[in-house]
Amino acid sequence: MESILPLIRIVDLKKSYGVKEILKGINLDIFPGQVIGYIGPNGAGKSTTVKILTGLIEDFTGTVEINGINIQEDPLAVKALLGYVPENAELYDVLTPMEYLDFVGKLYGMKDNVILERSLKLLAAFGLEANANNRMDTFSKGMRQKVLLISGIIHNPQIIVLDEPLSGLDANAVIVVKELISLLAKEGKTIFYCSHMMDVVEKVSDRILLINQGSIIANGTIEELKTDPSESLEHIFAKLTNTGSSALDASNIITAIQ
């Protein structure tokens, strides 16, 4: 791994809002083909990290390089290398999936025939071929999420940032997305996967990053992070973030309603 240059390099990344420090000097090297599971409690700095990586937040200190390109110096070049699937995004729901994907493809400078071919294939793969020309204002959350997923990969990016990508998906679509993540990684794509679903993160990730209070407090494979062979990622998370009292809290709730 030492001979391969990192696809994402983060050096002393800091971000504050007023006097509140959100990110406190993050240092990371992420390599091609890695599936990174990025986890942490609410307010830990996950969303801020993702927004900086995807160019949505430009005001920060430190260095973020994507494929050797400094994101503050050439944000457009970096965005061309990225696919981003946010948890909650406003689709232009007066458009059909085909119209929306055509719009996204043109933003990335794709040729019309490539946009058309990939849109049809991807919509079919996600079971949306019958809805390809229907307005999205009638779509369920799961259907919208599928369109968002397609829009994040249609331009064949080197890096794919997924923020709770399984939100609202049916069981079959969840299976497809898990397999998709594995296949993309095998093709050398880097996946930056943010989720609260610990069991899924544990299964799809080959490296776990745990952020708490603006600092990375764990960085390694699931096996490296375990202190006991039977330990799950959920237990590791609870232990390292001092949230192990959740079972006690739950029992208190049951007691309160009885």
C-alpha positions as CSV (number, residue, x, y, z in Angstrom):
1,M,0.0,0.0,0.0
2,E,2.9,2.4,0.7
3,S,3.8,2.5,-3.0
4,I,0.4,3.7,-4.0
5,L,-0.4,7.3,-3.7
6,P,-3.6,8.2,-1.7
7,L,-6.6,9.2,-3.7
8,I,-7.8,11.4,-0.8
9,R,-5.3,13.1,1.4
10,I,-6.4,15.2,4.4
11,V,-3.9,17.1,6.4
12,D,-4.7,19.0,9.7
13,L,-8.3,19.7,8.6
14,K,-10.0,22.1,11.0
15,K,-13.4,23.8,10.8
16,S,-15.1,26.1,13.3
17,Y,-18.4,27.9,13.5
18,G,-17.7,30.9,15.7
19,V,-15.9,29.7,18.8
20,K,-17.2,26.1,18.4
21,E,-14.6,23.7,16.9
22,I,-16.3,21.1,14.7
23,L,-13.2,19.4,13.2
24,K,-10.0,19.5,15.3
25,G,-7.1,18.7,13.0
26,I,-8.1,15.5,11.0
27,N,-5.3,13.7,9.1
28,L,-6.2,10.9,6.7
29,D,-4.9,9.1,3.7
30,I,-7.5,7.1,1.7
31,F,-6.4,4.8,-1.1
32,P,-8.0,3.6,-4.4
33,G,-10.3,0.6,-4.0
34,Q,-11.0,1.2,-0.3
35,V,-14.5,1.2,1.2
36,I,-14.3,3.6,4.1
37,G,-17.0,3.3,6.7
38,Y,-17.3,6.7,8.4
39,I,-19.2,6.7,11.6
40,G,-19.8,8.8,14.7
41,P,-22.4,10.2,17.0
42,N,-24.7,13.0,15.9
43,G,-22.7,16.3,16.0
44,A,-19.3,14.5,15.8
45,G,-18.3,16.2,12.5
46,K,-19.3,13.6,9.9
47,S,-21.6,15.8,7.9
48,T,-19.0,18.7,8.0
49,T,-16.3,16.3,6.7
50,V,-18.5,15.1,3.9
51,K,-19.5,18.7,2.9
52,I,-15.8,19.7,2.8
53,L,-14.9,16.6,0.7
54,T,-17.6,17.4,-1.8
55,G,-16.9,21.1,-2.0
56,L,-20.1,22.3,-0.3
57,I,-18.0,23.9,2.5
58,E,-15.1,26.0,1.2
59,D,-14.1,27.8,4.4
60,F,-11.8,25.6,6.4
61,T,-8.1,25.4,7.3
62,G,-5.8,22.5,6.5
63,T,-5.3,20.7,3.2
64,V,-7.7,18.5,1.3
65,E,-6.4,16.9,-1.9
66,I,-8.4,14.6,-4.2
67,N,-6.2,12.7,-6.7
68,G,-3.4,15.3,-6.1
69,I,-5.7,18.3,-6.7
70,N,-6.2,20.8,-3.9
71,I,-9.9,21.2,-3.4
72,Q,-9.6,24.9,-2.5
73,E,-7.5,25.7,-5.6
74,D,-9.6,23.8,-8.2
75,P,-12.9,22.7,-6.7
76,L,-14.5,22.1,-10.1
77,A,-11.8,19.6,-11.1
78,V,-12.3,17.8,-7.8
79,K,-16.1,17.7,-8.2
80,A,-15.7,16.0,-11.6
81,L,-14.0,13.1,-9.9
82,L,-16.7,12.7,-7.2
83,G,-20.1,11.2,-7.0
84,Y,-22.2,12.3,-4.1
85,V,-25.4,10.7,-2.8
86,P,-26.8,12.8,0.2
87,E,-29.3,11.4,2.6
88,N,-31.8,14.2,2.0
89,A,-31.7,16.1,-1.3
90,E,-34.3,18.0,-3.2
91,L,-34.9,16.5,-6.6
92,Y,-36.4,18.6,-9.4
93,D,-39.6,16.5,-9.0
94,V,-41.4,18.2,-11.8
95,L,-38.9,16.3,-14.0
96,T,-38.9,12.7,-14.9
97,P,-35.9,10.5,-14.0
98,M,-34.7,10.6,-17.6
99,E,-34.9,14.4,-17.7
100,Y,-33.2,14.7,-14.3
101,L,-30.4,12.3,-15.3
102,D,-29.9,14.1,-18.6
103,F,-29.5,17.3,-16.6
104,V,-27.0,15.8,-14.2
105,G,-25.1,14.1,-17.1
106,K,-24.7,17.4,-18.9
107,L,-23.4,19.1,-15.7
108,Y,-20.6,16.6,-15.8
109,G,-20.0,17.2,-19.6
110,M,-21.2,13.8,-20.7
111,K,-22.2,13.1,-24.3
112,D,-25.9,12.8,-25.0
113,N,-25.7,9.2,-26.2
114,V,-23.8,8.1,-23.2
115,I,-26.2,9.8,-20.8
116,L,-29.2,8.1,-22.6
117,E,-27.6,4.6,-22.6
118,R,-26.4,4.7,-19.0
119,S,-29.7,6.2,-17.7
120,L,-31.8,3.5,-19.3
121,K,-29.4,0.7,-18.0
122,L,-29.2,2.1,-14.5
123,L,-32.9,2.7,-14.2
124,A,-33.6,-0.8,-15.3
125,A,-31.0,-2.2,-12.8
126,F,-32.9,-0.4,-10.0
127,G,-36.3,-1.5,-11.2
128,L,-37.4,1.9,-12.3
129,E,-37.6,1.3,-16.1
130,A,-41.5,1.6,-16.0
131,N,-41.2,4.9,-14.3
132,A,-38.4,6.4,-16.4
133,N,-40.7,9.0,-18.0
134,N,-43.0,9.7,-15.1
135,R,-42.7,12.9,-13.1
136,M,-40.9,12.3,-9.8
137,D,-43.4,14.3,-7.7
138,T,-45.4,11.0,-7.5
139,F,-42.4,8.9,-6.3
140,S,-42.0,7.3,-2.9
141,K,-38.9,8.1,-0.8
142,G,-37.3,4.9,-1.9
143,M,-37.8,5.6,-5.6
144,R,-36.4,9.1,-5.2
145,Q,-33.4,7.6,-3.3
146,K,-32.8,5.2,-6.3
147,V,-32.7,8.1,-8.7
148,L,-30.2,9.9,-6.4
149,L,-28.0,6.9,-6.3
150,I,-28.0,6.7,-10.1
151,S,-27.2,10.4,-10.4
152,G,-24.2,9.8,-8.1
153,I,-22.6,7.2,-10.3
154,I,-23.8,7.9,-13.8
155,H,-20.6,9.8,-14.7
156,N,-18.4,6.9,-13.5
157,P,-16.6,8.8,-10.8
158,Q,-13.4,7.7,-9.1
159,I,-14.7,8.5,-5.6
160,I,-18.3,7.9,-4.4
161,V,-19.5,9.6,-1.2
162,L,-22.6,7.9,0.2
163,D,-24.4,9.5,3.1
164,E,-27.0,7.1,4.4
165,P,-27.6,5.7,0.9
166,L,-30.0,2.9,2.1
167,S,-32.5,5.3,3.6
168,G,-36.0,4.4,2.3
169,L,-34.9,1.6,0.0
170,D,-36.7,-1.7,-0.1
171,A,-35.0,-5.0,0.8
172,N,-34.1,-5.9,-2.8
173,A,-32.6,-2.5,-3.5
174,V,-30.5,-2.7,-0.3
175,I,-29.0,-6.0,-1.6
176,V,-28.3,-4.4,-4.9
177,V,-26.5,-1.4,-3.3
178,K,-24.4,-3.6,-1.1
179,E,-23.3,-5.7,-4.1
180,L,-22.7,-2.5,-6.1
181,I,-20.4,-1.1,-3.4
182,S,-18.3,-4.3,-3.5
183,L,-18.1,-4.3,-7.3
184,L,-17.2,-0.6,-7.5
185,A,-14.4,-1.2,-5.0
186,K,-13.1,-4.1,-7.1
187,E,-12.9,-1.8,-10.0
188,G,-10.6,0.5,-8.0
189,K,-13.3,3.0,-7.0
190,T,-13.0,4.6,-3.5
191,I,-16.2,4.5,-1.5
192,F,-16.7,6.9,1.4
193,Y,-19.7,5.5,3.3
194,C,-21.4,7.4,6.1
195,S,-24.2,5.6,8.0
196,H,-25.7,5.0,11.4
197,M,-26.5,1.4,10.3
198,M,-23.6,-0.3,12.1
199,D,-24.3,-3.8,10.8
200,V,-24.2,-2.6,7.2
201,V,-21.1,-0.5,7.7
202,E,-19.3,-3.6,9.3
203,K,-20.2,-5.8,6.3
204,V,-19.4,-3.5,3.4
205,S,-16.3,-1.6,4.8
206,D,-12.7,-2.7,4.7
207,R,-11.7,0.2,6.9
208,I,-13.6,2.0,9.7
209,L,-13.1,5.6,10.7
210,L,-14.8,6.7,13.9
211,I,-15.1,10.4,14.6
212,N,-16.1,11.8,18.0
213,Q,-16.1,15.4,19.0
214,G,-14.3,16.5,15.9
215,S,-11.4,14.0,16.1
216,I,-10.7,10.6,14.6
217,I,-10.6,8.2,17.6
218,A,-10.4,4.9,15.7
219,N,-9.0,4.0,12.3
220,G,-8.5,0.5,11.1
221,T,-10.2,-2.7,9.9
222,I,-13.0,-4.2,12.0
223,E,-10.6,-6.9,13.1
224,E,-8.0,-4.3,14.2
225,L,-10.6,-2.4,16.2
226,K,-11.9,-5.5,18.1
227,T,-10.6,-6.3,21.6
228,D,-12.7,-9.4,21.6
229,P,-13.3,-11.7,18.6
230,S,-17.1,-11.7,19.2
231,E,-17.3,-7.9,19.5
232,S,-19.5,-6.1,16.9
233,L,-19.0,-2.6,15.4
234,E,-22.0,-1.5,17.5
235,H,-20.2,-2.5,20.7
236,I,-17.0,-0.9,19.6
237,F,-18.8,2.3,18.8
238,A,-20.6,2.4,22.1
239,K,-17.4,1.7,24.1
240,L,-15.3,4.3,22.3
241,T,-17.9,7.1,22.3
242,N,-19.1,6.4,25.9
243,T,-22.6,5.6,24.7
244,G,-22.8,2.2,26.3
245,S,-25.7,3.2,28.6
246,S,-28.3,2.9,25.7
247,A,-29.6,-0.4,27.0
248,L,-30.1,1.1,30.4
249,D,-31.9,4.1,28.8
250,A,-34.1,1.7,26.9
251,S,-35.0,-0.2,30.0
252,N,-35.9,3.1,31.8
253,I,-38.2,4.0,29.0
254,I,-40.0,0.6,29.2
255,T,-40.3,1.0,33.0
256,A,-41.7,4.5,32.6
257,I,-44.6,3.4,30.3
258,Q,-45.6,0.3,32.4
